[in-house]
């Protein structure tokens, strides 16, 4: 049974708490790129850039909910939120989160992030640009450049510390760092930084006799610990960050799925990545995204050389618009402050061909469906209605959905047939059929309705 103090804390927590086409194209508004920081009980769980947008978030409990600022009609239009940034951080960092959704508040109570779970008196809370949020984490829309902070035991703190100072220094020579309360700019005296304590003016002087890359944070019990300040300490004759950082960053590139239809409705897909420069690295400053397209000829699938999509971007996610029927692999190169370069490659992503490209006989009707691929599908209730498409690839998938009173269809690829029974739950953009491995070259997929019960086709996906 909840105590009154527990219920009060719960209420306080909840209420107080770019597009590119491969061959060139137009721009589309990108999700927000925010600086996400998660300060746990004893250490920082995550700190780095995250590109996020309004979406359904996925806590460990599986209580997945839409989280886009419109929860409880808090925001006039949907967009990215502190909680979507937290959720997207799980794809980049090595942690998970959990929370319970309260319909009375239209938001989550965050119960755990990483290893640190709330207690009866210590709760997770969020700050945006160092100010405590006045609404829940799904009810506040954030924009590019915002600082999103989730902190353990947030409601017992007097504010958030902010640490500033030089990004490079010389061995044996002192340099000054400064800690302030980021909420109001007041000097933060008594904070521990690099083994020193700040004075009443918030300043501390540090000196390092050995070259290296030092990550400093300000910490004091009554405040949320600060952002990290990375300082490269080098001999007098060396360029900053070059004397000790000789290792290239590691890069992990992730894709929504192997087929673009599994997460979205258009040829625009999101490519995500994360770079790790290691504990002794100088820190990544920029990324370069490249794409390679697969083509299929009589000799088999061939991968084109990588072409630049965007370079020197600070973002960790990019909208990419591919061509229908094409398959891509992506490569991301990370560049650190010492100019070391490291690269990582993705798996393959295939862009299906919309039903508009199908050759249809009589008996088909186009149906507008907002969440279908290309926002339309074709449906038939006529026995013998046919649909055909010529393609190149080593496999092909048929995309559509089963209907509550769905019928049967015969799918034929290069003379080999299979009968599909399409009665069932109507999940849009489902893979209804995938062919066996095909020989290199040109092929045809044909669909024929076997009765008057409805069948629905959304797209065809050639695959290498």
C-alpha positions in Angstrom: 0.0 0.0 0.0 1.4 3.4 -0.9 2.0 5.9 1.9 0.9 9.5 1.6 4.6 10.6 1.2 5.0 8.1 -1.6 1.9 9.3 -3.4 3.0 12.9 -2.9 6.5 12.1 -4.3 4.9 10.3 -7.3 2.8 13.4 -8.1 5.8 15.6 -7.8 7.9 13.4 -10.1 5.2 13.3 -12.7 3.9 16.9 -12.5 7.1 18.7 -11.5 9.4 16.7 -13.1 17.8 15.8 -42.0 16.8 14.2 -45.0 19.1 13.2 -48.0 18.5 11.3 -51.3 21.4 9.1 -52.4 21.7 10.8 -55.7 20.9 14.3 -54.3 17.6 15.7 -53.2 15.7 18.1 -51.0 15.8 18.6 -47.3 13.3 17.6 -44.7 13.1 18.8 -41.1 15.2 16.4 -39.0 14.5 15.2 -35.4 16.1 17.2 -32.6 19.8 16.6 -31.8 20.1 17.1 -28.0 22.9 16.6 -25.5 21.7 13.8 -23.3 23.2 13.2 -19.8 22.2 10.6 -17.3 23.6 11.1 -13.8 23.2 8.0 -11.6 23.5 7.4 -7.9 27.4 7.2 -7.9 28.4 7.8 -11.5 27.5 9.0 -15.0 25.5 6.4 -16.9 25.5 8.2 -20.3 26.7 11.5 -21.7 26.7 12.4 -25.4 24.7 13.6 -28.3 21.4 11.9 -29.2 19.1 12.6 -32.1 15.5 11.9 -31.2 11.9 12.4 -32.3 8.4 11.8 -30.9 7.7 8.1 -31.0 6.5 5.1 -29.0 9.1 4.5 -26.2 10.0 1.0 -25.0 10.7 0.5 -21.3 12.0 -2.8 -20.1 8.6 -3.7 -18.6 7.1 -3.6 -22.1 4.6 -0.9 -21.2 5.2 0.8 -24.6 3.4 4.1 -25.1 3.3 7.0 -27.5 5.6 9.8 -26.1 5.6 13.0 -28.2 4.6 16.0 -26.1 0.9 15.6 -26.8 0.4 13.3 -23.8 -2.4 14.8 -21.8 -2.6 17.5 -24.4 0.4 19.2 -22.9 1.9 20.4 -26.2 0.1 21.8 -29.2 2.0 19.6 -31.7 4.0 16.4 -31.4 7.8 16.3 -31.2 10.8 14.9 -29.4 10.8 14.8 -25.6 13.2 14.1 -22.7 11.8 10.5 -22.4 12.3 9.8 -26.1 15.9 11.0 -25.7 16.3 8.6 -22.8 14.8 5.8 -24.9 17.0 6.5 -27.9 20.1 6.6 -25.6 19.5 2.9 -24.9 20.2 2.2 -28.6 23.5 4.0 -28.3 24.7 3.3 -24.7 25.0 0.2 -22.7 22.0 0.6 -20.4 18.2 0.1 -20.2 15.4 2.0 -18.4 12.1 1.2 -16.9 9.0 3.0 -15.8 5.3 2.7 -15.1 2.8 4.7 -17.1 0.0 6.3 -15.1 -3.0 7.2 -17.1 -4.2 9.7 -14.5 -1.0 11.7 -15.3 -0.6 10.7 -18.9 3.0 10.0 -18.4 5.6 7.6 -17.0 7.2 7.5 -13.5 10.7 6.5 -14.3 11.7 3.8 -11.9 15.1 2.7 -13.1 17.8 3.8 -15.4 20.8 1.5 -15.8 21.6 -0.1 -12.5 20.0 2.6 -10.3 16.4 2.1 -9.2 14.2 4.6 -7.4 13.5 4.1 -3.7 10.7 5.3 -1.4 12.5 8.6 -1.0 14.8 8.9 -4.1 13.3 9.5 -7.5 14.5 10.1 -11.0 13.7 13.5 -12.4 14.5 15.4 -15.6 16.0 18.8 -16.4 16.0 20.7 -19.7 18.7 23.3 -20.1 19.5 22.9 -16.4 16.0 23.8 -15.3 13.7 21.3 -13.6 10.9 20.3 -15.9 7.4 21.4 -14.8 5.7 18.5 -16.6 6.4 14.8 -17.2 9.1 13.5 -19.6 6.6 12.8 -22.4 4.8 16.2 -22.0 7.7 18.5 -22.9 8.9 19.0 -26.5 12.7 19.6 -26.8 14.5 21.1 -29.8 17.9 20.9 -31.4 20.7 22.2 -29.1 18.8 21.5 -25.8 20.5 19.8 -22.9 18.4 17.0 -21.5 19.5 15.7 -18.1 18.0 12.8 -16.1 19.3 12.6 -12.5 18.9 10.2 -9.7 17.4 11.6 -6.5 16.8 14.8 -8.4 14.2 16.3 -6.0 16.6 16.6 -3.1 19.2 18.7 -5.1 19.7 22.4 -5.1 20.5 22.5 -8.8 22.7 21.2 -11.5 26.5 21.9 -11.6 28.1 23.1 -14.7 31.9 22.9 -15.2 33.8 25.0 -17.7 37.5 25.5 -18.5 40.1 25.1 -21.3 40.0 22.1 -23.6 43.8 21.9 -23.7 46.7 22.6 -21.3 50.5 22.2 -21.0 52.2 19.7 -18.7 53.5 21.3 -15.5 51.5 24.5 -16.0 48.3 25.4 -13.9 45.0 26.0 -15.5 41.7 27.1 -14.0 38.3 25.4 -14.0 35.1 26.9 -12.8 31.9 25.3 -11.3 28.6 27.1 -11.1 25.0 26.2 -10.3 23.7 26.0 -13.9 20.2 26.8 -12.8 21.1 30.4 -11.7 24.8 30.9 -12.6 25.9 31.3 -8.9 29.5 30.1 -8.1 29.5 26.5 -6.7 32.0 26.5 -3.8 33.0 23.3 -2.1 32.7 21.1 -5.3 35.3 18.4 -5.9 37.1 18.7 -9.3 40.1 16.6 -10.3 41.2 16.1 -6.6 40.8 19.8 -5.8 37.9 21.7 -4.1 36.5 24.9 -5.6 36.6 28.1 -3.6 33.7 30.4 -2.9 34.2 31.9 -6.4 33.6 28.4 -7.9 37.2 28.2 -9.2 39.9 25.6 -8.8 43.4 25.4 -10.2 44.7 22.1 -11.6 48.2 21.1 -12.7 49.2 17.8 -14.4 52.8 16.8 -14.7 52.0 13.9 -17.1 50.6 14.3 -20.5 47.2 12.7 -21.1 43.5 13.2 -21.7 41.7 14.1 -18.5 37.9 14.0 -18.1 36.9 16.2 -15.2 33.6 16.5 -13.4 32.4 18.7 -10.5 30.6 16.9 -7.7 29.1 17.9 -4.4 26.5 16.1 -2.3 23.7 18.7 -2.5 23.9 19.1 -6.3 23.6 17.1 -9.5 27.1 16.4 -10.7 28.3 18.4 -13.7 28.9 17.8 -17.3 32.3 16.3 -18.3 35.1 18.7 -19.2 37.7 17.0 -21.4 41.2 18.6 -21.2 44.1 17.4 -23.3 47.4 17.9 -21.5 50.4 17.8 -23.8 54.1 18.8 -23.7 54.7 22.4 -24.7 55.9 21.5 -28.2 53.0 19.2 -29.1 49.7 20.0 -30.8 46.7 19.6 -28.4 45.4 16.0 -28.0 48.2 14.5 -30.1 50.8 13.2 -27.6 48.7 10.4 -26.1 45.7 9.8 -28.4 46.9 7.5 -31.1 43.8 5.2 -31.3 40.9 5.6 -33.7 37.4 5.7 -32.4 35.2 2.6 -32.8 31.9 3.0 -34.6 28.7 1.0 -34.4 26.1 1.6 -37.1 22.5 0.5 -36.6 19.5 0.3 -38.9 15.8 0.0 -38.0 15.4 -3.4 -39.8 16.5 -5.2 -42.9 13.4 -4.0 -44.7 12.3 -0.4 -44.6 8.7 -1.4 -44.3 9.2 -2.9 -40.9 9.3 0.4 -39.2 8.2 3.1 -41.6 5.9 4.1 -44.5 8.2 5.8 -46.9 11.6 5.5 -48.6 13.1 7.9 -45.9 14.8 5.8 -43.2 16.8 6.7 -40.1 20.4 5.5 -39.8 21.8 5.6 -36.3 25.4 5.3 -35.1 27.5 5.6 -32.0 31.3 6.1 -31.7 33.4 5.2 -28.7 36.7 6.9 -28.4 37.7 4.9 -25.3 38.5 6.1 -21.8 41.8 7.7 -22.9 40.5 9.1 -26.2 40.3 12.8 -27.0 36.6 12.7 -27.9 34.8 12.5 -31.3 34.1 15.8 -33.0 32.4 14.9 -36.2 31.1 12.1 -38.4 30.9 11.3 -42.1 28.1 9.1 -43.5 28.5 7.2 -46.8 26.2 4.8 -48.6 26.8 2.0 -51.1 24.1 0.6 -53.4 23.8 -3.0 -54.4 22.9 -4.0 -58.0 22.1 -7.4 -59.3 23.2 -8.6 -62.7 23.8 -11.9 -64.5 27.0 -12.3 -62.5 25.4 -11.8 -59.1 25.0 -9.0 -56.7 27.7 -6.3 -56.8 28.3 -3.5 -54.3 29.1 0.0 -55.6 31.8 2.2 -54.1 30.7 4.3 -51.1 29.5 7.8 -51.9 29.3 10.6 -49.4 25.8 11.4 -48.0 26.9 14.0 -45.4 30.2 14.8 -43.8 31.5 16.6 -40.7 28.1 16.4 -39.0 27.9 16.3 -35.2 24.7 14.3 -35.3 24.4 10.6 -34.5 21.4 10.0 -36.7 20.5 10.9 -40.3 17.4 10.7 -42.5 18.3 8.9 -45.7 16.0 8.6 -48.7 16.7 5.7 -50.9 15.4 4.5 -54.3 12.6 2.0 -54.6 13.8 -1.5 -55.2 17.4 -0.7 -54.1 19.5 -2.1 -51.2 22.0 -0.1 -49.3 24.9 -0.5 -46.9 26.1 2.4 -44.8 29.5 3.4 -43.5 30.1 6.0 -40.8 33.6 7.5 -40.1 34.2 9.1 -36.8 36.9 11.8 -36.4 38.3 12.6 -32.9 40.0 15.8 -31.7 43.4 14.2 -32.4 42.2 13.7 -36.0 42.2 9.9 -35.7 39.6 8.2 -37.9 37.6 5.1 -37.3 34.8 3.6 -39.4 32.0 1.1 -39.0 29.6 -0.4 -41.5 25.9 -1.4 -41.3 24.1 -4.4 -42.5 21.9 -4.3 -45.6 18.7 -2.3 -45.9 16.3 -2.9 -48.7 13.8 -0.3 -49.9 10.6 -2.0 -51.2 8.7 -1.0 -54.4 5.3 0.5 -53.8 2.1 -1.1 -55.2 1.8 1.8 -57.7 4.5 0.1 -59.8 2.5 -3.2 -60.0 1.0 -4.2 -63.3 -2.7 -4.9 -62.4 -5.5 -6.7 -64.2 -9.1 -5.7 -63.7 -10.5 -6.4 -60.2 -8.1 -4.3 -58.1 -9.0 -1.1 -56.2 -6.5 1.3 -54.6 -7.2 1.9 -50.9 -5.8 5.0 -49.0 -4.3 3.8 -45.7 -2.2 6.3 -43.8 0.1 3.7 -42.3 0.6 1.6 -45.4 3.8 1.8 -47.4 3.4 4.8 -49.6 0.1 5.5 -47.7 -1.9 3.3 -50.1 -2.5 -0.4 -50.8 -4.3 -2.4 -53.5 -7.2 -4.7 -52.7 -9.1 -7.3 -54.7 -12.3 -9.2 -54.2 -12.4 -10.6 -57.7 -11.5 -14.2 -58.4 -8.6 -14.4 -60.8 -7.4 -10.8 -60.4 -3.6 -10.6 -61.2 -0.7 -8.4 -60.2 2.8 -8.7 -61.7 6.2 -7.0 -61.2 9.6 -7.6 -62.9 12.6 -7.1 -60.7 16.3 -7.9 -60.2 17.5 -9.6 -57.1 18.4 -13.0 -55.5 15.2 -13.0 -53.3 11.9 -11.1 -53.2 9.4 -10.5 -50.4 5.7 -9.6 -50.7 4.4 -7.0 -48.3 0.8 -6.6 -47.3 -1.5 -7.6 -44.5 -3.9 -10.4 -43.5 -7.6 -9.4 -43.2 -10.2 -10.6 -40.8 -12.1 -12.3 -43.7 -9.1 -12.5 -46.0 -8.9 -15.0 -48.9 -6.2 -16.9 -50.6 -3.7 -15.9 -53.2 -1.2 -17.8 -55.4 2.3 -16.2 -55.6 4.5 -17.3 -58.4 8.2 -16.4 -58.9 9.9 -17.7 -62.0 7.3 -20.5 -62.4 7.5 -21.7 -58.7 4.2 -21.2 -56.9 2.9 -21.1 -53.3 -0.6 -20.5 -52.0 -1.0 -17.9 -49.3 -3.9 -18.0 -46.8 -4.4 -14.3 -45.9 -7.0 -14.5 -43.2 -5.9 -13.2 -39.8 -5.1 -10.1 -37.8 -4.5 -7.1 -40.0 -1.0 -5.9 -39.1 0.1 -3.4 -41.8 3.3 -3.8 -43.8 3.7 -7.5 -42.9 6.0 -9.8 -44.8 3.5 -12.3 -46.4 6.0 -14.2 -48.5 9.7 -14.5 -49.2 11.0 -16.5 -52.1 13.7 -19.0 -52.2 17.2 -18.0 -53.3 17.1 -17.1 -57.0 19.6 -17.1 -59.8 21.2 -13.8 -60.7 19.4 -11.7 -63.3 15.8 -10.6 -64.1 12.8 -12.2 -62.5 9.0 -11.8 -62.2 6.7 -12.1 -59.2 3.0 -12.7 -59.9 0.0 -12.7 -57.5 -3.4 -14.2 -58.4 -6.5 -14.0 -56.3 -8.0 -17.5 -55.8 -11.5 -16.4 -54.7 -13.8 -13.5 -53.9 -12.6 -13.0 -50.3 -10.4 -9.9 -50.1 -6.7 -9.9 -50.4 -4.4 -6.8 -50.0 -1.0 -6.0 -51.3 1.2 -3.1 -50.2 4.7 -3.5 -51.8 7.3 -5.8 -53.3 10.8 -5.9 -51.9 13.6 -7.3 -54.1 16.7 -8.3 -52.0 20.3 -9.2 -53.0 
